[in-house]
Amino acid sequence: MSRLLLIGLWTVIAFSPALKADVQQIPQPQPTVRIGLIIDDLGNQKAAGEQAIDLPGPVTYAFLPQTPFTW
């Protein structure tokens, strides 16, 4: 009988909502999403190069040396 009583008490204590801590989640800041855009090998085709240069925002360009449209 005492073993059954011990198991019953353990069950009540372990699953009692009164004994559970009131845990609050601390909101975590959302990470800022960033991408990098690099346009490589410009200088061979004038129209494609001009379209790349007209892209909005910060863009990094790499020009091939000694090509027809690298000035």
Secondary structure, DSSP 4 states (H G I P E B T S, - for coil): -HHHHHHHHHHHHHT-GGGS----PPPPPPPPP----EEEEESS-HHHHHHHHT-SS--EEEEPTT-TT--
